[in-house]
Amino acid sequence: MDYTTQKTFIAVAGNIGVGKSSLTRLLSRAFGWEPFYEAAAENPYLADFYQDMRTWSFHSQVFYLGKRLEHHRLLVDHFSSVIQDRTVYEDAEIFARNLYEQGQMSDRDYDAYRRLYRAVSSFLPPPDLVVYLRGSVPTLMRHIHKRGNAYEQGIATSYLEQLNRLYDAWIEDWTASPVLTIDMDRHDFLGEPADLDRIVAQVKKALVAIVA
């Protein structure tokens, strides 16, 4: 069986600034896949959340969860192969969990959120392959400063460290589909064409193994 004739769903996961959107774009060109980036959504709870995180974290995260679940369903139902920038799983396993661990979501709200997430996500087919981009905090900070988004410049290194810990824990426990981990401390696929070629070759190898 040839992976090029099969409809595939690839997800690119990783921390803020690690290079998910860039790699999604480049792999979509290399393989002819339809790219899907993070769905833009105006969160009606966001202003309240920033004023009082503990009170509004549950509402805000449920809104984002609903939007990502809708987006995931569209990807699964798409007529051709797709590649996704960030997954529904990251919203729950990384960002909602981080709010809870930081004391910004109550035990009761977090339990209700997790129950909803597990119940609904259990009906969604997982990606055929997760490409996990892992980078140390200095690498993430370098990328963040380089792309120059004003709203990201104040991100604390401690916050990125916490997210990295949660990402690694999530990936370690992920069993729904194969994972290809790319060490971004050792790859510069935007500046070094050879690095991109190596990643494309690794993705091809992973896909061949999936359909074999």
PyMOL CGO cylinders between C-alpha atoms (Angstrom):
from pymol import cmd
from pymol.cgo import CYLINDER

trace = [
    CYLINDER, 0.00, 0.00, 0.00, 1.34, 3.48, -0.96, 0.3, 1, 1, 1, 1, 1, 1,
    CYLINDER, 1.34, 3.48, -0.96, 0.84, 6.31, 1.55, 0.3, 1, 1, 1, 1, 1, 1,
    CYLINDER, 0.84, 6.31, 1.55, 0.61, 8.82, -1.34, 0.3, 1, 1, 1, 1, 1, 1,
    CYLINDER, 0.61, 8.82, -1.34, -2.69, 7.30, -2.44, 0.3, 1, 1, 1, 1, 1, 1,
    CYLINDER, -2.69, 7.30, -2.44, -4.18, 7.25, 1.06, 0.3, 1, 1, 1, 1, 1, 1,
    CYLINDER, -4.18, 7.25, 1.06, -6.04, 10.10, 2.72, 0.3, 1, 1, 1, 1, 1, 1,
    CYLINDER, -6.04, 10.10, 2.72, -4.00, 11.05, 5.79, 0.3, 1, 1, 1, 1, 1, 1,
    CYLINDER, -4.00, 11.05, 5.79, -4.46, 13.40, 8.74, 0.3, 1, 1, 1, 1, 1, 1,
    CYLINDER, -4.46, 13.40, 8.74, -1.19, 14.80, 10.12, 0.3, 1, 1, 1, 1, 1, 1,
    CYLINDER, -1.19, 14.80, 10.12, -1.02, 17.02, 13.20, 0.3, 1, 1, 1, 1, 1, 1,
    CYLINDER, -1.02, 17.02, 13.20, 1.90, 19.27, 14.15, 0.3, 1, 1, 1, 1, 1, 1,
    CYLINDER, 1.90, 19.27, 14.15, 2.13, 19.84, 17.92, 0.3, 1, 1, 1, 1, 1, 1,
    CYLINDER, 2.13, 19.84, 17.92, 4.45, 21.81, 20.16, 0.3, 1, 1, 1, 1, 1, 1,
    CYLINDER, 4.45, 21.81, 20.16, 5.02, 24.75, 22.43, 0.3, 1, 1, 1, 1, 1, 1,
    CYLINDER, 5.02, 24.75, 22.43, 4.64, 28.44, 21.64, 0.3, 1, 1, 1, 1, 1, 1,
    CYLINDER, 4.64, 28.44, 21.64, 7.29, 29.60, 19.19, 0.3, 1, 1, 1, 1, 1, 1,
    CYLINDER, 7.29, 29.60, 19.19, 8.61, 26.16, 18.33, 0.3, 1, 1, 1, 1, 1, 1,
    CYLINDER, 8.61, 26.16, 18.33, 7.77, 26.43, 14.61, 0.3, 1, 1, 1, 1, 1, 1,
    CYLINDER, 7.77, 26.43, 14.61, 4.43, 24.63, 14.16, 0.3, 1, 1, 1, 1, 1, 1,
    CYLINDER, 4.43, 24.63, 14.16, 2.89, 27.03, 11.64, 0.3, 1, 1, 1, 1, 1, 1,
    CYLINDER, 2.89, 27.03, 11.64, 6.07, 27.24, 9.57, 0.3, 1, 1, 1, 1, 1, 1,
    CYLINDER, 6.07, 27.24, 9.57, 6.50, 23.49, 9.40, 0.3, 1, 1, 1, 1, 1, 1,
    CYLINDER, 6.50, 23.49, 9.40, 2.81, 23.00, 8.63, 0.3, 1, 1, 1, 1, 1, 1,
    CYLINDER, 2.81, 23.00, 8.63, 3.21, 25.34, 5.65, 0.3, 1, 1, 1, 1, 1, 1,
    CYLINDER, 3.21, 25.34, 5.65, 6.40, 23.69, 4.40, 0.3, 1, 1, 1, 1, 1, 1,
    CYLINDER, 6.40, 23.69, 4.40, 5.16, 20.11, 4.76, 0.3, 1, 1, 1, 1, 1, 1,
    CYLINDER, 5.16, 20.11, 4.76, 1.89, 21.00, 3.04, 0.3, 1, 1, 1, 1, 1, 1,
    CYLINDER, 1.89, 21.00, 3.04, 3.92, 22.16, 0.04, 0.3, 1, 1, 1, 1, 1, 1,
    CYLINDER, 3.92, 22.16, 0.04, 6.26, 19.16, 0.11, 0.3, 1, 1, 1, 1, 1, 1,
    CYLINDER, 6.26, 19.16, 0.11, 3.46, 16.59, 0.22, 0.3, 1, 1, 1, 1, 1, 1,
    CYLINDER, 3.46, 16.59, 0.22, 0.58, 18.43, -1.46, 0.3, 1, 1, 1, 1, 1, 1,
    CYLINDER, 0.58, 18.43, -1.46, -1.52, 18.36, 1.73, 0.3, 1, 1, 1, 1, 1, 1,
    CYLINDER, -1.52, 18.36, 1.73, -4.19, 20.90, 2.61, 0.3, 1, 1, 1, 1, 1, 1,
    CYLINDER, -4.19, 20.90, 2.61, -2.93, 23.01, 5.55, 0.3, 1, 1, 1, 1, 1, 1,
    CYLINDER, -2.93, 23.01, 5.55, -5.22, 23.96, 8.41, 0.3, 1, 1, 1, 1, 1, 1,
    CYLINDER, -5.22, 23.96, 8.41, -3.97, 26.55, 10.85, 0.3, 1, 1, 1, 1, 1, 1,
    CYLINDER, -3.97, 26.55, 10.85, -5.29, 27.47, 14.27, 0.3, 1, 1, 1, 1, 1, 1,
    CYLINDER, -5.29, 27.47, 14.27, -8.92, 28.48, 13.88, 0.3, 1, 1, 1, 1, 1, 1,
    CYLINDER, -8.92, 28.48, 13.88, -9.38, 32.16, 14.61, 0.3, 1, 1, 1, 1, 1, 1,
    CYLINDER, -9.38, 32.16, 14.61, -12.20, 32.61, 17.10, 0.3, 1, 1, 1, 1, 1, 1,
    CYLINDER, -12.20, 32.61, 17.10, -13.31, 35.64, 19.06, 0.3, 1, 1, 1, 1, 1, 1,
    CYLINDER, -13.31, 35.64, 19.06, -13.63, 34.33, 22.59, 0.3, 1, 1, 1, 1, 1, 1,
    CYLINDER, -13.63, 34.33, 22.59, -16.50, 36.23, 24.28, 0.3, 1, 1, 1, 1, 1, 1,
    CYLINDER, -16.50, 36.23, 24.28, -15.03, 35.39, 27.69, 0.3, 1, 1, 1, 1, 1, 1,
    CYLINDER, -15.03, 35.39, 27.69, -11.51, 36.62, 27.03, 0.3, 1, 1, 1, 1, 1, 1,
    CYLINDER, -11.51, 36.62, 27.03, -11.80, 40.10, 28.53, 0.3, 1, 1, 1, 1, 1, 1,
    CYLINDER, -11.80, 40.10, 28.53, -13.42, 38.68, 31.67, 0.3, 1, 1, 1, 1, 1, 1,
    CYLINDER, -13.42, 38.68, 31.67, -10.79, 35.95, 31.82, 0.3, 1, 1, 1, 1, 1, 1,
    CYLINDER, -10.79, 35.95, 31.82, -7.93, 38.43, 31.90, 0.3, 1, 1, 1, 1, 1, 1,
    CYLINDER, -7.93, 38.43, 31.90, -9.69, 40.40, 34.63, 0.3, 1, 1, 1, 1, 1, 1,
    CYLINDER, -9.69, 40.40, 34.63, -10.39, 37.35, 36.81, 0.3, 1, 1, 1, 1, 1, 1,
    CYLINDER, -10.39, 37.35, 36.81, -8.76, 34.15, 35.57, 0.3, 1, 1, 1, 1, 1, 1,
    CYLINDER, -8.76, 34.15, 35.57, -10.01, 31.84, 38.30, 0.3, 1, 1, 1, 1, 1, 1,
    CYLINDER, -10.01, 31.84, 38.30, -13.66, 32.85, 37.81, 0.3, 1, 1, 1, 1, 1, 1,
    CYLINDER, -13.66, 32.85, 37.81, -13.64, 32.73, 34.00, 0.3, 1, 1, 1, 1, 1, 1,
    CYLINDER, -13.64, 32.73, 34.00, -11.01, 30.10, 33.11, 0.3, 1, 1, 1, 1, 1, 1,
    CYLINDER, -11.01, 30.10, 33.11, -13.59, 27.32, 32.84, 0.3, 1, 1, 1, 1, 1, 1,
    CYLINDER, -13.59, 27.32, 32.84, -15.88, 29.32, 30.55, 0.3, 1, 1, 1, 1, 1, 1,
    CYLINDER, -15.88, 29.32, 30.55, -12.99, 30.42, 28.37, 0.3, 1, 1, 1, 1, 1, 1,
    CYLINDER, -12.99, 30.42, 28.37, -11.50, 26.94, 28.02, 0.3, 1, 1, 1, 1, 1, 1,
    CYLINDER, -11.50, 26.94, 28.02, -14.88, 25.35, 27.23, 0.3, 1, 1, 1, 1, 1, 1,
    CYLINDER, -14.88, 25.35, 27.23, -15.36, 27.92, 24.46, 0.3, 1, 1, 1, 1, 1, 1,
    CYLINDER, -15.36, 27.92, 24.46, -11.95, 27.10, 22.96, 0.3, 1, 1, 1, 1, 1, 1,
    CYLINDER, -11.95, 27.10, 22.96, -12.57, 23.37, 23.36, 0.3, 1, 1, 1, 1, 1, 1,
    CYLINDER, -12.57, 23.37, 23.36, -15.82, 23.64, 21.42, 0.3, 1, 1, 1, 1, 1, 1,
    CYLINDER, -15.82, 23.64, 21.42, -14.14, 25.55, 18.59, 0.3, 1, 1, 1, 1, 1, 1,
    CYLINDER, -14.14, 25.55, 18.59, -11.26, 23.09, 18.35, 0.3, 1, 1, 1, 1, 1, 1,
    CYLINDER, -11.26, 23.09, 18.35, -13.62, 20.11, 18.35, 0.3, 1, 1, 1, 1, 1, 1,
    CYLINDER, -13.62, 20.11, 18.35, -15.55, 21.68, 15.45, 0.3, 1, 1, 1, 1, 1, 1,
    CYLINDER, -15.55, 21.68, 15.45, -12.27, 22.27, 13.63, 0.3, 1, 1, 1, 1, 1, 1,
    CYLINDER, -12.27, 22.27, 13.63, -11.09, 18.70, 14.23, 0.3, 1, 1, 1, 1, 1, 1,
    CYLINDER, -11.09, 18.70, 14.23, -14.32, 17.31, 12.79, 0.3, 1, 1, 1, 1, 1, 1,
    CYLINDER, -14.32, 17.31, 12.79, -13.86, 19.40, 9.63, 0.3, 1, 1, 1, 1, 1, 1,
    CYLINDER, -13.86, 19.40, 9.63, -10.34, 18.02, 9.23, 0.3, 1, 1, 1, 1, 1, 1,
    CYLINDER, -10.34, 18.02, 9.23, -11.49, 14.42, 9.60, 0.3, 1, 1, 1, 1, 1, 1,
    CYLINDER, -11.49, 14.42, 9.60, -14.27, 14.95, 7.06, 0.3, 1, 1, 1, 1, 1, 1,
    CYLINDER, -14.27, 14.95, 7.06, -12.07, 16.79, 4.52, 0.3, 1, 1, 1, 1, 1, 1,
    CYLINDER, -12.07, 16.79, 4.52, -11.93, 15.09, 1.12, 0.3, 1, 1, 1, 1, 1, 1,
    CYLINDER, -11.93, 15.09, 1.12, -8.12, 15.10, 0.86, 0.3, 1, 1, 1, 1, 1, 1,
    CYLINDER, -8.12, 15.10, 0.86, -5.06, 14.68, 3.05, 0.3, 1, 1, 1, 1, 1, 1,
    CYLINDER, -5.06, 14.68, 3.05, -4.64, 17.44, 5.63, 0.3, 1, 1, 1, 1, 1, 1,
    CYLINDER, -4.64, 17.44, 5.63, -2.01, 18.77, 8.00, 0.3, 1, 1, 1, 1, 1, 1,
    CYLINDER, -2.01, 18.77, 8.00, -3.04, 20.65, 11.13, 0.3, 1, 1, 1, 1, 1, 1,
    CYLINDER, -3.04, 20.65, 11.13, -1.24, 23.33, 13.14, 0.3, 1, 1, 1, 1, 1, 1,
    CYLINDER, -1.24, 23.33, 13.14, -1.96, 22.51, 16.84, 0.3, 1, 1, 1, 1, 1, 1,
    CYLINDER, -1.96, 22.51, 16.84, -4.51, 19.95, 18.03, 0.3, 1, 1, 1, 1, 1, 1,
    CYLINDER, -4.51, 19.95, 18.03, -7.60, 19.84, 20.20, 0.3, 1, 1, 1, 1, 1, 1,
    CYLINDER, -7.60, 19.84, 20.20, -5.64, 17.65, 22.60, 0.3, 1, 1, 1, 1, 1, 1,
    CYLINDER, -5.64, 17.65, 22.60, -3.15, 20.40, 23.37, 0.3, 1, 1, 1, 1, 1, 1,
    CYLINDER, -3.15, 20.40, 23.37, -5.90, 22.74, 24.52, 0.3, 1, 1, 1, 1, 1, 1,
    CYLINDER, -5.90, 22.74, 24.52, -6.96, 20.24, 27.18, 0.3, 1, 1, 1, 1, 1, 1,
    CYLINDER, -6.96, 20.24, 27.18, -3.74, 18.43, 28.06, 0.3, 1, 1, 1, 1, 1, 1,
    CYLINDER, -3.74, 18.43, 28.06, -1.49, 21.49, 28.10, 0.3, 1, 1, 1, 1, 1, 1,
    CYLINDER, -1.49, 21.49, 28.10, -3.26, 24.82, 28.47, 0.3, 1, 1, 1, 1, 1, 1,
    CYLINDER, -3.26, 24.82, 28.47, -6.30, 23.88, 30.58, 0.3, 1, 1, 1, 1, 1, 1,
    CYLINDER, -6.30, 23.88, 30.58, -4.15, 21.64, 32.74, 0.3, 1, 1, 1, 1, 1, 1,
    CYLINDER, -4.15, 21.64, 32.74, -1.65, 24.46, 33.21, 0.3, 1, 1, 1, 1, 1, 1,
    CYLINDER, -1.65, 24.46, 33.21, -4.41, 26.80, 34.40, 0.3, 1, 1, 1, 1, 1, 1,
    CYLINDER, -4.41, 26.80, 34.40, -5.50, 24.17, 36.89, 0.3, 1, 1, 1, 1, 1, 1,
    CYLINDER, -5.50, 24.17, 36.89, -1.99, 23.50, 38.17, 0.3, 1, 1, 1, 1, 1, 1,
    CYLINDER, -1.99, 23.50, 38.17, -1.41, 27.24, 38.55, 0.3, 1, 1, 1, 1, 1, 1,
    CYLINDER, -1.41, 27.24, 38.55, -4.52, 27.53, 40.71, 0.3, 1, 1, 1, 1, 1, 1,
    CYLINDER, -4.52, 27.53, 40.71, -6.50, 29.43, 38.07, 0.3, 1, 1, 1, 1, 1, 1,
    CYLINDER, -6.50, 29.43, 38.07, -9.18, 26.74, 37.73, 0.3, 1, 1, 1, 1, 1, 1,
    CYLINDER, -9.18, 26.74, 37.73, -10.99, 25.11, 40.64, 0.3, 1, 1, 1, 1, 1, 1,
    CYLINDER, -10.99, 25.11, 40.64, -11.03, 21.35, 41.25, 0.3, 1, 1, 1, 1, 1, 1,
    CYLINDER, -11.03, 21.35, 41.25, -14.75, 21.26, 40.45, 0.3, 1, 1, 1, 1, 1, 1,
    CYLINDER, -14.75, 21.26, 40.45, -14.41, 23.19, 37.19, 0.3, 1, 1, 1, 1, 1, 1,
    CYLINDER, -14.41, 23.19, 37.19, -11.37, 21.21, 36.06, 0.3, 1, 1, 1, 1, 1, 1,
    CYLINDER, -11.37, 21.21, 36.06, -13.12, 17.91, 36.75, 0.3, 1, 1, 1, 1, 1, 1,
    CYLINDER, -13.12, 17.91, 36.75, -16.16, 19.04, 34.74, 0.3, 1, 1, 1, 1, 1, 1,
    CYLINDER, -16.16, 19.04, 34.74, -13.92, 20.23, 31.90, 0.3, 1, 1, 1, 1, 1, 1,
    CYLINDER, -13.92, 20.23, 31.90, -11.96, 16.96, 31.78, 0.3, 1, 1, 1, 1, 1, 1,
    CYLINDER, -11.96, 16.96, 31.78, -15.14, 14.89, 31.76, 0.3, 1, 1, 1, 1, 1, 1,
    CYLINDER, -15.14, 14.89, 31.76, -16.52, 16.92, 28.85, 0.3, 1, 1, 1, 1, 1, 1,
    CYLINDER, -16.52, 16.92, 28.85, -13.23, 16.73, 26.95, 0.3, 1, 1, 1, 1, 1, 1,
    CYLINDER, -13.23, 16.73, 26.95, -12.86, 12.96, 27.39, 0.3, 1, 1, 1, 1, 1, 1,
    CYLINDER, -12.86, 12.96, 27.39, -16.48, 12.25, 26.46, 0.3, 1, 1, 1, 1, 1, 1,
    CYLINDER, -16.48, 12.25, 26.46, -16.50, 14.31, 23.28, 0.3, 1, 1, 1, 1, 1, 1,
    CYLINDER, -16.50, 14.31, 23.28, -12.94, 13.65, 22.08, 0.3, 1, 1, 1, 1, 1, 1,
    CYLINDER, -12.94, 13.65, 22.08, -13.50, 9.89, 22.39, 0.3, 1, 1, 1, 1, 1, 1,
    CYLINDER, -13.50, 9.89, 22.39, -15.74, 10.10, 19.32, 0.3, 1, 1, 1, 1, 1, 1,
    CYLINDER, -15.74, 10.10, 19.32, -13.13, 11.89, 17.20, 0.3, 1, 1, 1, 1, 1, 1,
    CYLINDER, -13.13, 11.89, 17.20, -10.71, 9.86, 15.08, 0.3, 1, 1, 1, 1, 1, 1,
    CYLINDER, -10.71, 9.86, 15.08, -7.14, 10.76, 16.09, 0.3, 1, 1, 1, 1, 1, 1,
    CYLINDER, -7.14, 10.76, 16.09, -4.52, 11.99, 13.59, 0.3, 1, 1, 1, 1, 1, 1,
    CYLINDER, -4.52, 11.99, 13.59, -2.68, 9.31, 11.63, 0.3, 1, 1, 1, 1, 1, 1,
    CYLINDER, -2.68, 9.31, 11.63, 0.61, 10.87, 12.76, 0.3, 1, 1, 1, 1, 1, 1,
    CYLINDER, 0.61, 10.87, 12.76, 1.57, 13.50, 15.33, 0.3, 1, 1, 1, 1, 1, 1,
    CYLINDER, 1.57, 13.50, 15.33, 4.71, 15.47, 14.49, 0.3, 1, 1, 1, 1, 1, 1,
    CYLINDER, 4.71, 15.47, 14.49, 5.92, 16.80, 17.84, 0.3, 1, 1, 1, 1, 1, 1,
    CYLINDER, 5.92, 16.80, 17.84, 8.32, 19.72, 17.69, 0.3, 1, 1, 1, 1, 1, 1,
    CYLINDER, 8.32, 19.72, 17.69, 10.31, 19.91, 20.90, 0.3, 1, 1, 1, 1, 1, 1,
    CYLINDER, 10.31, 19.91, 20.90, 12.54, 22.84, 21.75, 0.3, 1, 1, 1, 1, 1, 1,
    CYLINDER, 12.54, 22.84, 21.75, 14.34, 24.08, 24.83, 0.3, 1, 1, 1, 1, 1, 1,
    CYLINDER, 14.34, 24.08, 24.83, 13.28, 27.40, 26.33, 0.3, 1, 1, 1, 1, 1, 1,
    CYLINDER, 13.28, 27.40, 26.33, 16.26, 29.30, 24.83, 0.3, 1, 1, 1, 1, 1, 1,
    CYLINDER, 16.26, 29.30, 24.83, 15.27, 28.02, 21.37, 0.3, 1, 1, 1, 1, 1, 1,
    CYLINDER, 15.27, 28.02, 21.37, 11.64, 29.02, 21.92, 0.3, 1, 1, 1, 1, 1, 1,
    CYLINDER, 11.64, 29.02, 21.92, 12.63, 32.48, 23.15, 0.3, 1, 1, 1, 1, 1, 1,
    CYLINDER, 12.63, 32.48, 23.15, 14.93, 32.99, 20.17, 0.3, 1, 1, 1, 1, 1, 1,
    CYLINDER, 14.93, 32.99, 20.17, 12.11, 32.09, 17.77, 0.3, 1, 1, 1, 1, 1, 1,
    CYLINDER, 12.11, 32.09, 17.77, 9.62, 34.31, 19.62, 0.3, 1, 1, 1, 1, 1, 1,
    CYLINDER, 9.62, 34.31, 19.62, 11.95, 37.32, 19.54, 0.3, 1, 1, 1, 1, 1, 1,
    CYLINDER, 11.95, 37.32, 19.54, 12.77, 36.72, 15.89, 0.3, 1, 1, 1, 1, 1, 1,
    CYLINDER, 12.77, 36.72, 15.89, 9.16, 36.69, 14.69, 0.3, 1, 1, 1, 1, 1, 1,
    CYLINDER, 9.16, 36.69, 14.69, 8.51, 39.86, 16.64, 0.3, 1, 1, 1, 1, 1, 1,
    CYLINDER, 8.51, 39.86, 16.64, 4.88, 39.52, 17.68, 0.3, 1, 1, 1, 1, 1, 1,
    CYLINDER, 4.88, 39.52, 17.68, 4.43, 42.29, 20.26, 0.3, 1, 1, 1, 1, 1, 1,
    CYLINDER, 4.43, 42.29, 20.26, 1.93, 40.33, 22.36, 0.3, 1, 1, 1, 1, 1, 1,
    CYLINDER, 1.93, 40.33, 22.36, 4.43, 37.45, 22.77, 0.3, 1, 1, 1, 1, 1, 1,
    CYLINDER, 4.43, 37.45, 22.77, 7.47, 39.47, 23.85, 0.3, 1, 1, 1, 1, 1, 1,
    CYLINDER, 7.47, 39.47, 23.85, 6.51, 39.44, 27.52, 0.3, 1, 1, 1, 1, 1, 1,
    CYLINDER, 6.51, 39.44, 27.52, 6.10, 35.66, 27.80, 0.3, 1, 1, 1, 1, 1, 1,
    CYLINDER, 6.10, 35.66, 27.80, 8.00, 34.45, 30.87, 0.3, 1, 1, 1, 1, 1, 1,
    CYLINDER, 8.00, 34.45, 30.87, 10.59, 31.70, 30.53, 0.3, 1, 1, 1, 1, 1, 1,
    CYLINDER, 10.59, 31.70, 30.53, 9.01, 29.97, 33.54, 0.3, 1, 1, 1, 1, 1, 1,
    CYLINDER, 9.01, 29.97, 33.54, 5.71, 29.77, 31.63, 0.3, 1, 1, 1, 1, 1, 1,
    CYLINDER, 5.71, 29.77, 31.63, 7.42, 28.15, 28.63, 0.3, 1, 1, 1, 1, 1, 1,
    CYLINDER, 7.42, 28.15, 28.63, 9.24, 25.74, 30.95, 0.3, 1, 1, 1, 1, 1, 1,
    CYLINDER, 9.24, 25.74, 30.95, 5.94, 24.68, 32.52, 0.3, 1, 1, 1, 1, 1, 1,
    CYLINDER, 5.94, 24.68, 32.52, 4.34, 24.17, 29.11, 0.3, 1, 1, 1, 1, 1, 1,
    CYLINDER, 4.34, 24.17, 29.11, 7.34, 22.12, 27.97, 0.3, 1, 1, 1, 1, 1, 1,
    CYLINDER, 7.34, 22.12, 27.97, 6.92, 19.86, 30.99, 0.3, 1, 1, 1, 1, 1, 1,
    CYLINDER, 6.92, 19.86, 30.99, 3.24, 19.35, 30.23, 0.3, 1, 1, 1, 1, 1, 1,
    CYLINDER, 3.24, 19.35, 30.23, 3.93, 18.74, 26.54, 0.3, 1, 1, 1, 1, 1, 1,
    CYLINDER, 3.93, 18.74, 26.54, 6.51, 16.07, 27.33, 0.3, 1, 1, 1, 1, 1, 1,
    CYLINDER, 6.51, 16.07, 27.33, 4.12, 14.38, 29.78, 0.3, 1, 1, 1, 1, 1, 1,
    CYLINDER, 4.12, 14.38, 29.78, 1.32, 14.40, 27.21, 0.3, 1, 1, 1, 1, 1, 1,
    CYLINDER, 1.32, 14.40, 27.21, 3.48, 12.97, 24.43, 0.3, 1, 1, 1, 1, 1, 1,
    CYLINDER, 3.48, 12.97, 24.43, 4.86, 10.29, 26.74, 0.3, 1, 1, 1, 1, 1, 1,
    CYLINDER, 4.86, 10.29, 26.74, 1.31, 9.08, 27.45, 0.3, 1, 1, 1, 1, 1, 1,
    CYLINDER, 1.31, 9.08, 27.45, -0.04, 9.50, 23.90, 0.3, 1, 1, 1, 1, 1, 1,
    CYLINDER, -0.04, 9.50, 23.90, -0.90, 6.12, 22.36, 0.3, 1, 1, 1, 1, 1, 1,
    CYLINDER, -0.90, 6.12, 22.36, -3.69, 6.93, 19.89, 0.3, 1, 1, 1, 1, 1, 1,
    CYLINDER, -3.69, 6.93, 19.89, -1.32, 7.30, 16.92, 0.3, 1, 1, 1, 1, 1, 1,
    CYLINDER, -1.32, 7.30, 16.92, 2.42, 7.25, 16.12, 0.3, 1, 1, 1, 1, 1, 1,
    CYLINDER, 2.42, 7.25, 16.12, 4.54, 10.25, 17.16, 0.3, 1, 1, 1, 1, 1, 1,
    CYLINDER, 4.54, 10.25, 17.16, 7.51, 11.65, 15.25, 0.3, 1, 1, 1, 1, 1, 1,
    CYLINDER, 7.51, 11.65, 15.25, 9.55, 13.90, 17.57, 0.3, 1, 1, 1, 1, 1, 1,
    CYLINDER, 9.55, 13.90, 17.57, 11.71, 16.59, 15.98, 0.3, 1, 1, 1, 1, 1, 1,
    CYLINDER, 11.71, 16.59, 15.98, 14.43, 18.17, 18.14, 0.3, 1, 1, 1, 1, 1, 1,
    CYLINDER, 14.43, 18.17, 18.14, 14.22, 21.86, 17.29, 0.3, 1, 1, 1, 1, 1, 1,
    CYLINDER, 14.22, 21.86, 17.29, 17.44, 22.59, 19.15, 0.3, 1, 1, 1, 1, 1, 1,
    CYLINDER, 17.44, 22.59, 19.15, 19.19, 20.70, 16.36, 0.3, 1, 1, 1, 1, 1, 1,
    CYLINDER, 19.19, 20.70, 16.36, 17.03, 21.65, 13.37, 0.3, 1, 1, 1, 1, 1, 1,
    CYLINDER, 17.03, 21.65, 13.37, 16.67, 25.00, 11.60, 0.3, 1, 1, 1, 1, 1, 1,
    CYLINDER, 16.67, 25.00, 11.60, 14.35, 24.06, 8.77, 0.3, 1, 1, 1, 1, 1, 1,
    CYLINDER, 14.35, 24.06, 8.77, 13.73, 27.72, 7.85, 0.3, 1, 1, 1, 1, 1, 1,
    CYLINDER, 13.73, 27.72, 7.85, 17.41, 28.57, 7.52, 0.3, 1, 1, 1, 1, 1, 1,
    CYLINDER, 17.41, 28.57, 7.52, 18.88, 25.23, 6.47, 0.3, 1, 1, 1, 1, 1, 1,
    CYLINDER, 18.88, 25.23, 6.47, 17.28, 23.44, 3.48, 0.3, 1, 1, 1, 1, 1, 1,
    CYLINDER, 17.28, 23.44, 3.48, 19.10, 20.24, 4.44, 0.3, 1, 1, 1, 1, 1, 1,
    CYLINDER, 19.10, 20.24, 4.44, 17.31, 20.22, 7.80, 0.3, 1, 1, 1, 1, 1, 1,
    CYLINDER, 17.31, 20.22, 7.80, 13.94, 20.49, 6.07, 0.3, 1, 1, 1, 1, 1, 1,
    CYLINDER, 13.94, 20.49, 6.07, 14.93, 17.67, 3.71, 0.3, 1, 1, 1, 1, 1, 1,
    CYLINDER, 14.93, 17.67, 3.71, 15.76, 15.48, 6.71, 0.3, 1, 1, 1, 1, 1, 1,
    CYLINDER, 15.76, 15.48, 6.71, 12.41, 16.19, 8.34, 0.3, 1, 1, 1, 1, 1, 1,
    CYLINDER, 12.41, 16.19, 8.34, 10.53, 15.47, 5.10, 0.3, 1, 1, 1, 1, 1, 1,
    CYLINDER, 10.53, 15.47, 5.10, 12.40, 12.15, 4.85, 0.3, 1, 1, 1, 1, 1, 1,
    CYLINDER, 12.40, 12.15, 4.85, 11.49, 11.27, 8.45, 0.3, 1, 1, 1, 1, 1, 1,
    CYLINDER, 11.49, 11.27, 8.45, 7.82, 12.06, 7.81, 0.3, 1, 1, 1, 1, 1, 1,
    CYLINDER, 7.82, 12.06, 7.81, 7.86, 9.88, 4.68, 0.3, 1, 1, 1, 1, 1, 1,
    CYLINDER, 7.86, 9.88, 4.68, 9.39, 7.02, 6.65, 0.3, 1, 1, 1, 1, 1, 1,
    CYLINDER, 9.39, 7.02, 6.65, 6.77, 7.36, 9.38, 0.3, 1, 1, 1, 1, 1, 1,
    CYLINDER, 6.77, 7.36, 9.38, 3.94, 7.36, 6.83, 0.3, 1, 1, 1, 1, 1, 1,
    CYLINDER, 3.94, 7.36, 6.83, 5.31, 4.28, 5.06, 0.3, 1, 1, 1, 1, 1, 1,
    CYLINDER, 5.31, 4.28, 5.06, 5.36, 2.47, 8.41, 0.3, 1, 1, 1, 1, 1, 1,
    CYLINDER, 5.36, 2.47, 8.41, 1.75, 3.50, 9.13, 0.3, 1, 1, 1, 1, 1, 1,
    CYLINDER, 1.75, 3.50, 9.13, 0.32, 2.08, 5.88, 0.3, 1, 1, 1, 1, 1, 1,
    CYLINDER, 0.32, 2.08, 5.88, 2.56, -0.99, 5.76, 0.3, 1, 1, 1, 1, 1, 1,
]
cmd.load_cgo(trace, "trace")
